[in-house]
Amino acid sequence: MRQKLFSFILFVGILLPNTAFSWGVTGHRIITEIAYRMLNRKARKQVDKLLGTKGIVYYSSWADEIKSDTIYPQSYGWHFQNLDAGLSNDDLEQLYNNKLQNGEHVIYVLDSMTVLLRNEPENVDALKFVVHLAGDIFQPMHMGHSADRGGNAVRMTWFGRKTNLHAVWDDCLIEHSRMTFTEYSDFLVNRYGSREKELMALSELECLCRTYDAVCKVYDYQVALGENLEKKYEYKYYYDMRSVLELQLYTAAVQLAKRLNEVYK
């Protein structure tokens, strides 16, 4: 099984390097915890069979953890797609319809892994990649600008700790809630559950456009901060960006459940 997936990886090729992880462990567990609750009976039975009961949650960060595994040498770059400023919905549609136009990236690899899983429903590693990358694609800084490497080169501080914009979106915002992944999952379900059908009905292209809107909001806010980066802005940043973060997490969960339900229908 690993050899088959390795052959697929060799086909995908080598990607541009990126220094950051995706959503942190907590973020991925939130997404998969909510998605697990939305799986139909057949899909839940299959993912439990392959990964163990609720293994979808506990293996959700596996794709980050194996980046140094020599059997998956190119997977390090599968977690992002740099989208620069000024793209229109038509530009995004062209990218979506021509997934290789800028090289192999998360949109292409997630689609390819989903096809692989559909053709090989017992492929454990393909399932793990799908579970993880389906979350990555909703992390705004994994769709950030190439010039700053998805926010990695944008310096910030977070309550006295030196960090960068990418890391703020990977971990800092989520950690600031002081909630466990199950508590945060319950909170998001209670807050956004009424929108489940609406978000489930979104196409992949519509999700891409919405995520790009989130990307633009993050960068626009960064410009607005300007010289205030040296001041105490963290509480306001969290207050202003929390709704963007939470809707991305919940939408990612809904869309992951949709994807797995369709694979194992």
TORFI-777175 format. One record per residue (C-alpha): residue in three letters; x, y, z negated; residue number from 1. Coordinates in nm, 2 decimals, always signed. Example, Ala and Ser with C-alpha at 12.3 -4.5 7.8 and 13.67 -1.06 7.14 Angstrom:
('Ala', (+1.23, -0.45, -0.78), 1)
('Ser', (+1.37, -0.11, -0.71), 2)
# end
This chain:
('Met', (+0.00, +0.00, +0.00), 1)
('Arg', (+0.28, +0.24, -0.09), 2)
('Gln', (+0.46, +0.15, +0.23), 3)
('Lys', (+0.15, +0.23, +0.44), 4)
('Leu', (+0.12, +0.57, +0.27), 5)
('Phe', (+0.50, +0.63, +0.30), 6)
('Ser', (+0.46, +0.57, +0.68), 7)
('Phe', (+0.19, +0.83, +0.68), 8)
('Ile', (+0.41, +1.07, +0.50), 9)
('Leu', (+0.69, +1.03, +0.75), 10)
('Phe', (+0.44, +1.12, +1.02), 11)
('Val', (+0.34, +1.43, +0.83), 12)
('Gly', (+0.70, +1.56, +0.82), 13)
('Ile', (+0.89, +1.80, +0.61), 14)
('Leu', (+0.72, +2.12, +0.48), 15)
('Leu', (+0.85, +2.45, +0.36), 16)
('Pro', (+0.95, +2.44, +0.00), 17)
('Asn', (+0.74, +2.60, -0.28), 18)
('Thr', (+0.86, +2.63, -0.64), 19)
('Ala', (+0.53, +2.61, -0.82), 20)
('Phe', (+0.30, +2.34, -0.94), 21)
('Ser', (-0.07, +2.36, -0.86), 22)
('Trp', (-0.35, +2.41, -1.12), 23)
('Gly', (-0.19, +2.30, -1.45), 24)
('Val', (-0.28, +1.97, -1.61), 25)
('Thr', (-0.58, +2.13, -1.78), 26)
('Gly', (-0.72, +2.28, -1.47), 27)
('His', (-0.70, +1.96, -1.28), 28)
('Arg', (-0.87, +1.77, -1.56), 29)
('Ile', (-1.15, +2.03, -1.58), 30)
('Ile', (-1.21, +1.98, -1.20), 31)
('Thr', (-1.21, +1.60, -1.22), 32)
('Glu', (-1.41, +1.58, -1.54), 33)
('Ile', (-1.69, +1.78, -1.38), 34)
('Ala', (-1.66, +1.59, -1.05), 35)
('Tyr', (-1.67, +1.25, -1.23), 36)
('Arg', (-2.01, +1.35, -1.38), 37)
('Met', (-2.14, +1.42, -1.03), 38)
('Leu', (-2.03, +1.10, -0.86), 39)
('Asn', (-2.30, +0.86, -0.74), 40)
('Arg', (-2.31, +0.51, -0.88), 41)
('Lys', (-2.11, +0.35, -0.59), 42)
('Ala', (-1.84, +0.62, -0.59), 43)
('Arg', (-1.80, +0.61, -0.97), 44)
('Lys', (-1.78, +0.23, -0.97), 45)
('Gln', (-1.51, +0.24, -0.70), 46)
('Val', (-1.29, +0.51, -0.85), 47)
('Asp', (-1.32, +0.34, -1.19), 48)
('Lys', (-1.22, +0.01, -1.03), 49)
('Leu', (-0.91, +0.17, -0.87), 50)
('Leu', (-0.80, +0.40, -1.15), 51)
('Gly', (-0.97, +0.27, -1.47), 52)
('Thr', (-1.26, +0.42, -1.65), 53)
('Lys', (-1.24, +0.80, -1.60), 54)
('Gly', (-0.90, +0.74, -1.45), 55)
('Ile', (-0.98, +1.01, -1.20), 56)
('Val', (-0.93, +1.26, -1.48), 57)
('Tyr', (-0.62, +1.12, -1.63), 58)
('Tyr', (-0.45, +1.07, -1.29), 59)
('Ser', (-0.55, +1.41, -1.16), 60)
('Ser', (-0.20, +1.55, -1.20), 61)
('Trp', (-0.02, +1.24, -1.07), 62)
('Ala', (+0.05, +1.41, -0.73), 63)
('Asp', (+0.25, +1.68, -0.92), 64)
('Glu', (+0.43, +1.43, -1.13), 65)
('Ile', (+0.56, +1.22, -0.84), 66)
('Lys', (+0.71, +1.51, -0.64), 67)
('Ser', (+1.06, +1.38, -0.72), 68)
('Asp', (+0.97, +1.02, -0.64), 69)
('Thr', (+1.19, +0.92, -0.34), 70)
('Ile', (+0.90, +0.72, -0.19), 71)
('Tyr', (+0.72, +1.05, -0.13), 72)
('Pro', (+1.00, +1.29, -0.03), 73)
('Gln', (+0.78, +1.53, +0.17), 74)
('Ser', (+0.48, +1.55, -0.08), 75)
('Tyr', (+0.64, +1.85, -0.26), 76)
('Gly', (+0.51, +2.09, +0.00), 77)
('Trp', (+0.16, +1.94, +0.05), 78)
('His', (+0.01, +2.15, -0.23), 79)
('Phe', (-0.02, +2.49, -0.07), 80)
('Gln', (-0.09, +2.69, +0.25), 81)
('Asn', (+0.04, +3.04, +0.28), 82)
('Leu', (-0.23, +3.27, +0.41), 83)
('Asp', (-0.11, +3.63, +0.47), 84)
('Ala', (-0.31, +3.95, +0.43), 85)
('Gly', (-0.56, +4.07, +0.68), 86)
('Leu', (-0.70, +3.74, +0.81), 87)
('Ser', (-1.06, +3.75, +0.94), 88)
('Asn', (-1.32, +3.47, +0.91), 89)
('Asp', (-1.24, +3.40, +1.28), 90)
('Asp', (-0.87, +3.36, +1.19), 91)
('Leu', (-0.96, +3.12, +0.92), 92)
('Glu', (-1.19, +2.92, +1.14), 93)
('Gln', (-0.92, +2.89, +1.40), 94)
('Leu', (-0.68, +2.76, +1.13), 95)
('Tyr', (-0.94, +2.52, +1.01), 96)
('Asn', (-1.01, +2.38, +1.36), 97)
('Asn', (-0.64, +2.36, +1.44), 98)
('Lys', (-0.50, +2.24, +1.11), 99)
('Leu', (-0.15, +2.19, +1.24), 100)
('Gln', (-0.11, +2.53, +1.40), 101)
('Asn', (+0.11, +2.65, +1.11), 102)
('Gly', (+0.26, +2.31, +1.03), 103)
('Glu', (+0.15, +2.05, +0.78), 104)
('His', (-0.02, +2.20, +0.48), 105)
('Val', (-0.28, +2.13, +0.22), 106)
('Ile', (-0.58, +2.17, +0.45), 107)
('Tyr', (-0.43, +1.92, +0.70), 108)
('Val', (-0.30, +1.67, +0.44), 109)
('Leu', (-0.62, +1.67, +0.24), 110)
('Asp', (-0.82, +1.59, +0.56), 111)
('Ser', (-0.57, +1.32, +0.66), 112)
('Met', (-0.57, +1.16, +0.32), 113)
('Thr', (-0.95, +1.16, +0.32), 114)
('Val', (-0.95, +0.98, +0.65), 115)
('Leu', (-0.69, +0.74, +0.52), 116)
('Leu', (-0.90, +0.67, +0.21), 117)
('Arg', (-1.22, +0.62, +0.42), 118)
('Asn', (-1.03, +0.37, +0.64), 119)
('Glu', (-0.86, +0.20, +0.34), 120)
('Pro', (-1.10, +0.24, +0.04), 121)
('Glu', (-0.87, +0.04, -0.19), 122)
('Asn', (-0.57, +0.27, -0.13), 123)
('Val', (-0.50, +0.39, -0.48), 124)
('Asp', (-0.23, +0.64, -0.39), 125)
('Ala', (-0.45, +0.80, -0.12), 126)
('Leu', (-0.73, +0.84, -0.38), 127)
('Lys', (-0.49, +1.01, -0.62), 128)
('Phe', (-0.37, +1.25, -0.35), 129)
('Val', (-0.73, +1.34, -0.25), 130)
('Val', (-0.83, +1.40, -0.61), 131)
('His', (-0.54, +1.63, -0.67), 132)
('Leu', (-0.52, +1.82, -0.34), 133)
('Ala', (-0.90, +1.88, -0.34), 134)
('Gly', (-0.83, +2.09, -0.65), 135)
('Asp', (-0.52, +2.26, -0.52), 136)
('Ile', (-0.70, +2.40, -0.22), 137)
('Phe', (-0.92, +2.61, -0.45), 138)
('Gln', (-0.63, +2.76, -0.64), 139)
('Pro', (-0.60, +3.11, -0.50), 140)
('Met', (-0.22, +3.13, -0.53), 141)
('His', (-0.18, +2.81, -0.34), 142)
('Met', (-0.33, +3.00, -0.05), 143)
('Gly', (-0.13, +3.31, -0.12), 144)
('His', (+0.11, +3.52, +0.09), 145)
('Ser', (+0.42, +3.38, +0.24), 146)
('Ala', (+0.62, +3.69, +0.16), 147)
('Asp', (+0.60, +3.63, -0.22), 148)
('Arg', (+0.57, +3.25, -0.20), 149)
('Gly', (+0.22, +3.24, -0.32), 150)
('Gly', (+0.28, +3.48, -0.61), 151)
('Asn', (+0.59, +3.31, -0.73), 152)
('Ala', (+0.80, +3.62, -0.66), 153)
('Val', (+0.55, +3.86, -0.83), 154)
('Arg', (+0.68, +3.92, -1.18), 155)
('Met', (+0.43, +3.95, -1.47), 156)
('Thr', (+0.43, +3.92, -1.84), 157)
('Trp', (+0.16, +3.73, -2.03), 158)
('Phe', (+0.13, +3.84, -2.39), 159)
('Gly', (+0.50, +3.90, -2.42), 160)
('Arg', (+0.61, +3.60, -2.21), 161)
('Lys', (+0.79, +3.66, -1.88), 162)
('Thr', (+0.61, +3.48, -1.60), 163)
('Asn', (+0.48, +3.53, -1.25), 164)
('Leu', (+0.15, +3.57, -1.07), 165)
('His', (+0.14, +3.21, -0.95), 166)
('Ala', (+0.19, +3.07, -1.30), 167)
('Val', (-0.08, +3.30, -1.44), 168)
('Trp', (-0.33, +3.13, -1.21), 169)
('Asp', (-0.19, +2.78, -1.27), 170)
('Asp', (-0.20, +2.79, -1.65), 171)
('Cys', (-0.21, +3.12, -1.83), 172)
('Leu', (-0.57, +3.22, -1.76), 173)
('Ile', (-0.70, +2.87, -1.85), 174)
('Glu', (-0.49, +2.84, -2.16), 175)
('His', (-0.61, +3.17, -2.28), 176)
('Ser', (-0.96, +3.03, -2.32), 177)
('Arg', (-0.83, +2.81, -2.61), 178)
('Met', (-1.07, +2.53, -2.49), 179)
('Thr', (-0.99, +2.17, -2.43), 180)
('Phe', (-1.06, +2.04, -2.08), 181)
('Thr', (-1.38, +1.88, -2.20), 182)
('Glu', (-1.50, +2.19, -2.37), 183)
('Tyr', (-1.42, +2.40, -2.06), 184)
('Ser', (-1.60, +2.15, -1.84), 185)
('Asp', (-1.91, +2.17, -2.06), 186)
('Phe', (-1.89, +2.55, -2.05), 187)
('Leu', (-1.86, +2.56, -1.67), 188)
('Val', (-2.15, +2.31, -1.62), 189)
('Asn', (-2.37, +2.51, -1.85), 190)
('Arg', (-2.27, +2.84, -1.68), 191)
('Tyr', (-2.27, +2.73, -1.32), 192)
('Gly', (-2.48, +2.42, -1.31), 193)
('Ser', (-2.78, +2.59, -1.17), 194)
('Arg', (-2.57, +2.66, -0.86), 195)
('Glu', (-2.46, +2.30, -0.80), 196)
('Lys', (-2.68, +2.24, -0.50), 197)
('Glu', (-2.58, +2.57, -0.34), 198)
('Leu', (-2.21, +2.50, -0.38), 199)
('Met', (-2.25, +2.13, -0.27), 200)
('Ala', (-2.40, +2.26, +0.05), 201)
('Leu', (-2.10, +2.47, +0.14), 202)
('Ser', (-1.89, +2.34, +0.44), 203)
('Glu', (-1.52, +2.31, +0.41), 204)
('Leu', (-1.48, +2.62, +0.63), 205)
('Glu', (-1.71, +2.82, +0.40), 206)
('Cys', (-1.51, +2.71, +0.10), 207)
('Leu', (-1.19, +2.81, +0.27), 208)
('Cys', (-1.33, +3.16, +0.34), 209)
('Arg', (-1.45, +3.19, -0.02), 210)
('Thr', (-1.11, +3.09, -0.15), 211)
('Tyr', (-0.95, +3.35, +0.08), 212)
('Asp', (-1.18, +3.61, -0.06), 213)
('Ala', (-1.05, +3.51, -0.41), 214)
('Val', (-0.70, +3.54, -0.28), 215)
('Cys', (-0.77, +3.90, -0.16), 216)
('Lys', (-0.93, +3.99, -0.50), 217)
('Val', (-0.62, +3.87, -0.68), 218)
('Tyr', (-0.38, +4.07, -0.46), 219)
('Asp', (-0.60, +4.38, -0.46), 220)
('Tyr', (-0.61, +4.37, -0.83), 221)
('Gln', (-0.23, +4.34, -0.84), 222)
('Val', (-0.21, +4.66, -0.63), 223)
('Ala', (-0.45, +4.83, -0.86), 224)
('Leu', (-0.24, +4.74, -1.16), 225)
('Gly', (+0.05, +4.93, -1.01), 226)
('Glu', (+0.27, +5.09, -1.28), 227)
('Asn', (+0.04, +4.95, -1.55), 228)
('Leu', (+0.23, +4.62, -1.52), 229)
('Glu', (+0.46, +4.74, -1.80), 230)
('Lys', (+0.16, +4.81, -2.03), 231)
('Lys', (-0.08, +4.58, -2.22), 232)
('Tyr', (-0.30, +4.47, -1.94), 233)
('Glu', (-0.35, +4.10, -2.02), 234)
('Tyr', (-0.68, +4.12, -2.20), 235)
('Lys', (-0.84, +4.33, -1.92), 236)
('Tyr', (-0.68, +4.10, -1.66), 237)
('Tyr', (-0.84, +3.80, -1.82), 238)
('Tyr', (-1.18, +3.97, -1.86), 239)
('Asp', (-1.18, +4.09, -1.50), 240)
('Met', (-1.05, +3.78, -1.33), 241)
('Arg', (-1.22, +3.51, -1.54), 242)
('Ser', (-1.53, +3.48, -1.33), 243)
('Val', (-1.31, +3.43, -1.01), 244)
('Leu', (-1.11, +3.16, -1.19), 245)
('Glu', (-1.42, +2.98, -1.32), 246)
('Leu', (-1.61, +2.98, -1.00), 247)
('Gln', (-1.31, +2.84, -0.82), 248)
('Leu', (-1.28, +2.56, -1.07), 249)
('Tyr', (-1.64, +2.47, -1.06), 250)
('Thr', (-1.67, +2.48, -0.68), 251)
('Ala', (-1.36, +2.26, -0.66), 252)
('Ala', (-1.53, +2.01, -0.88), 253)
('Val', (-1.85, +2.01, -0.68), 254)
('Gln', (-1.67, +1.98, -0.35), 255)
('Leu', (-1.45, +1.69, -0.48), 256)
('Ala', (-1.76, +1.50, -0.59), 257)
('Lys', (-1.91, +1.56, -0.25), 258)
('Arg', (-1.60, +1.43, -0.08), 259)
('Leu', (-1.57, +1.11, -0.28), 260)
('Asn', (-1.95, +1.05, -0.26), 261)
('Glu', (-1.92, +1.07, +0.12), 262)
('Val', (-1.61, +0.84, +0.13), 263)
('Tyr', (-1.77, +0.57, -0.09), 264)
('Lys', (-2.13, +0.60, +0.04), 265)
# end
